Structures are given as structure tokens and as C-alpha cells.
Amino acid sequence: MKSSFINCLVFSAALLALGGVGGYLVTTYSVEPTPMAPPSSIARPDSGPPLGPPVGYCRCPKPVPRRQLVDSRSQALEFAQLQALGYVDGTYDEESDLRDVIVNLESKTDPGYNFYSSRKQSGARLIDMQGRAVYQWQSPHPGAWQHAELLPNGDVIVIVKDKRLDRYDKNSKRLWSVEGRFHHDLAIHDGEIYVLWRRAERVEYLNPRVPILVDVIQVRSMEGEFKREISVLDVLHDSPYAFLLPSIGHQRARRGAQLDVLHTNHVEVFDGRLTHLNPLYKKGNILVSMRNINSIAILDGETTKIVWLWGPTNLVFQHHPTLLDNGHILLFDNGTTQSRVLEIDPLSQQIVWQYGPKKGFFSATRGSNQRLPKGNTLITESDTGYVFEVTPKGRIVWKFANPIVDAKKVRDAIWRMQRLDPADLTFLN
């Protein structure tokens, strides 16, 4: 039985490497650590039993001792591959002639401007609902923009993956730059930047021989100055959810390789507007996504303790959990052959809405979503370079195809598209 399970994992890894679904085939890659395969118990029901302690602030059992983590092979996650499955740069598309806005039912859409960066470009664009460029940023400095965060005054804070964190003004002049292994995501809160960063180090209780990629939330000033940091790995280890850490002491890797245990891919800080609903939403609490253990969690902003966690048995390689005005969490559940977008009620730990039609969409290595003011949802099918807006009943009312397509019909990926109210973008005035 174990042999058939491992064969299944290897097959799943092959599917991820090919990314083939719905007529798309992944063709180009850049270096990025691979996800770990889920345990045999992972399924994909629409809802499932709560994992761990009750929601909110509670008395929880003591953390698992470090020696138990090393010895407990019965809780180990099996790996199909642990090292370097790449993030796609783009996807082969038979319909490569499609460009910009290809569906626009104006009476049904939620209007605004759309901000995004293309996978291989050192810049970002702001477009209107017809796909026309409203504003553009372009950097002369090397390195593609993995994520760009647009500020109301036209400045953008940019992650160049594993290289640096930059800030540019509205005229694309670089204001400052900090070198480091920044990656995936950042959030602005109370005049501070919360940004994901990682370092490779020996973590004896996980693996005494192979370096571990330790994910960290760095807090920096708006001028880029370091202020403090939170180790996501330490937070998980010292929590009641430490059993989710895999037993990988037996894993070996090629020279120079590093094991990516958590692969944290999102950070968001609550502004406190929903504290009246539950203490879970108090100002300063931090929402994170740990892709390789199929989990999202909320950390207390003061103690950095995990106060809520959800995902195993429900999620597979998820991205971009974000808090909605009703207290629910919207996220992109990637899956291994088909993706879906879920709305979760953290207080009941139930899925209350989802979009994932049978002839749907798939993004193996990234993805994002945004709930719009009138109730529609903007979904970035990142790997394929497509973005679409759906109504609550699942009707597509707006669709965009990244116009950057090469001679081999490979369309550039889009990390995330965000729809913005032009009234909030003061630099345009």
C-alpha cells in the first residue's frame, strides 16, 4: 500500500511538472523549490472536520517536544521530490492570438483600474476595463518583478525574488533598494512593510545534514530599514500544530540543495475593523499561507502565537488567503489537476462558497483572488496568464489575456492582478 501511495505522489509531481490541463502545457521554468507531496490522508471535500483547537483564543495543549518531532516517523509526510520544481515563466497556449480584454459585459462587471506585473518583466501596468494602459512603471535595473504593491501616491514596492526589495516613485525612479532573499508577498500596515524573506540554515530537529529554507516575516520601515522579524518555522514548531512539520531527517539532497519545508507564500496584517466580530480579527494579527503543509494560519500580532489554523484535508498547495469584510477568508486552492477559489468562514471552519467548475481552470504554482465591492470575484489564473471576473453564481463577465506572448506561443504568467478604485489613486489626479 505504501508503494502504491508513493507511486501516486510521483505521478502527482509529474502532473505538476507538466502542468497539463484544459489545453495548456507548461513549457518554461525558473528556479524555485518544489512543493512537498501531501500525506495519504489528504482529500478534497467541500468541508471537513476542524483541525486542532477551537477557533479563537483558547487554552491549547503543549507543543510537541523537539525530540518527538525527530522520532515520530508515523507523522511523516512523504516527498515525491523535495528540491527544485520550478515556477513557470509562462504557458503554451493554442489560442495565443488572444490579447488584452477578451470578455467585457460592462453592465455586470465591477468597474475600476487593474494593476498587475508580468512574470518576466521589470515593470508593472495599470489598465482600464477595456485593456488600455492608464499608467506604466519600468525599471532599468535587472530582475523581474515577482510582486509589486501600488501605493496611492504612485509609488510601488517591489519584490525581485531572492534578490532584493525596491521602492520606486511614480516616475519609475528607484528611491531605495535592500538586497536579500525576499519572496512572494508583502503587506503595508501602520506605516510598516511586512515582507516574506528566507534564509538557509541547519535545523537539527528537521534534518541534521541538509539546510532548511527558514521562512521569516521581516518588518521594515517605509524607507526599507529593518525593524524586527518573525520566524514562521519557529512559530509553527512552538504551537499545538507542530505535528504538521514533516519528519525529514532521513532525506538526502544533492550538493547545494535546500529543503523547502513550509514555502510560505502570503502575508496579510489585519487593520482591526472586524474586531467586533471576534478577537481573531484584532488589529495587528497576521494571516499567512504555508503552501507545502496545505495550511493557512492567523498569528497573534503581539505574541506571534498561532490562534487559528485550517487547511489539511481541505487545501492543496493554496495561495493568497485574504480577509473579507464579512470576516470570511477568500483563497486560491491550486490543487494538482484543477484549481478552485474558496470562501471560508473561520468561525465555523466551513466552506461557504466556491468557484471551481468541472471544465474550469488550473494554475499549478501560483494564483490569486479578490472579492470586489459589488460581490463579484476577480481570479488570476496565474500560470496561464489569464484573469477573469465571475459573479457569485459563477458567470464570467470580464476576461483578460496577458498580451505578452512569445514566438513559441508561450504566454507570460501573471502573479496577481488587483482591481482598484481610481478615486483612491491620488497620483492620477
VENNORCOR-V424315 format. One record per pair of residues at least 4 apart in sequence whose ideal C-beta (glycine too) atoms are under 6 Angstrom apart, sorted by the first residue. I is the first residue (numbers start at 1). J is the second residue. If there is no record, write none. Layout:
i->{I;I}
j->{J;J}
//
This chain:
i->{5;9;9;9;10;12;13;13;15;15;16;19;19;20;21;21;23;24;24;25;26;26;27;27;28;28;29;30;30;30;31;32;32;33;34;34;34;35;35;36;36;36;37;37;37;38;38;39;43;46;47;47;48;48;50;51;52;52;52;53;53;54;55;55;56;57;57;60;61;63;63;64;64;64;64;66;68;69;69;70;70;73;75;76;76;77;82;82;83;83;87;88;88;88;89;89;90;90;90;90;91;91;91;92;92;93;93;96;96;98;98;99;99;100;100;101;101;101;102;102;103;103;104;105;108;109;109;109;110;110;110;111;112;112;112;113;113;113;113;113;114;114;114;115;115;115;115;116;116;117;117;117;118;118;119;119;120;120;122;122;123;123;123;124;124;125;125;126;126;127;127;128;128;137;137;138;143;143;145;146;146;147;147;147;148;148;149;149;150;151;152;152;153;154;154;155;156;157;158;159;160;161;162;162;164;164;165;165;166;166;167;167;168;168;169;169;170;176;178;180;181;181;182;182;183;184;184;185;185;185;186;186;187;187;187;187;189;191;192;193;194;194;194;194;195;196;196;197;197;198;198;199;200;200;200;201;203;204;206;206;207;207;207;210;210;211;212;212;213;213;214;215;215;215;216;216;217;217;218;219;219;220;220;221;230;232;235;237;239;241;244;253;262;262;263;263;264;264;265;265;265;266;266;267;268;269;270;270;272;274;274;275;275;277;277;280;284;285;285;286;286;287;287;288;289;289;289;290;291;294;294;294;294;295;295;296;296;296;297;297;298;298;299;299;300;300;308;310;311;315;316;317;318;318;319;319;319;320;320;320;321;321;322;324;324;324;328;328;329;329;330;330;330;331;332;332;332;332;333;333;334;334;335;338;338;339;339;339;340;340;341;341;341;342;342;343;343;344;345;345;355;355;356;361;363;363;363;363;364;365;366;367;368;368;369;370;371;372;372;375;376;376;377;378;378;379;380;380;380;380;381;382;382;382;383;385;385;385;385;385;386;387;387;388;388;389;389;390;390;391;402;402;402;404;405;406}
j->{40;37;78;80;80;336;80;81;336;337;364;26;364;25;337;362;94;91;384;92;88;91;92;410;89;90;86;86;87;89;86;86;87;260;81;83;85;292;317;77;79;292;78;79;80;42;294;77;313;351;350;351;313;314;349;312;240;241;309;58;60;58;308;347;280;279;307;240;240;238;242;68;69;242;243;205;72;205;245;205;249;247;243;246;247;246;251;259;253;257;365;365;383;413;119;120;410;411;412;413;383;384;411;409;410;409;411;405;409;102;401;401;403;131;403;130;131;400;399;401;398;399;398;397;397;389;397;398;372;374;376;129;419;420;421;126;128;134;420;422;127;417;419;126;150;418;420;414;417;124;145;148;404;412;412;413;144;412;139;144;137;138;139;137;148;133;136;134;135;131;133;132;134;156;172;172;160;163;158;159;161;159;185;415;156;158;157;186;156;155;424;426;427;170;427;169;168;167;166;182;164;183;181;183;177;179;178;182;174;177;175;176;172;174;173;175;427;224;224;197;197;198;195;197;196;196;265;196;266;267;193;195;194;267;268;269;269;222;219;220;217;219;267;269;218;264;267;216;218;213;215;214;211;213;258;214;212;208;212;248;248;249;251;253;259;258;259;261;258;260;233;232;262;264;229;231;230;267;229;227;228;224;226;225;304;264;304;242;306;309;293;257;290;292;291;292;288;290;289;291;319;289;320;288;287;286;281;285;283;281;327;281;282;281;327;308;301;298;301;299;301;298;321;297;296;318;321;295;317;311;312;315;316;309;311;310;311;321;306;309;307;308;304;306;305;307;346;349;315;333;335;334;331;333;332;366;367;332;368;369;329;331;330;328;330;371;343;345;344;346;343;369;371;342;341;367;368;369;340;342;339;367;339;360;362;361;362;363;354;356;355;369;379;351;354;352;353;351;350;352;390;394;360;381;367;381;382;383;383;383;382;382;380;416;379;378;377;376;378;392;389;391;390;389;419;388;387;414;416;417;386;413;414;415;413;402;411;412;413;414;401;400;417;396;399;397;398;394;396;395;411;412;414;412;411;410}
//
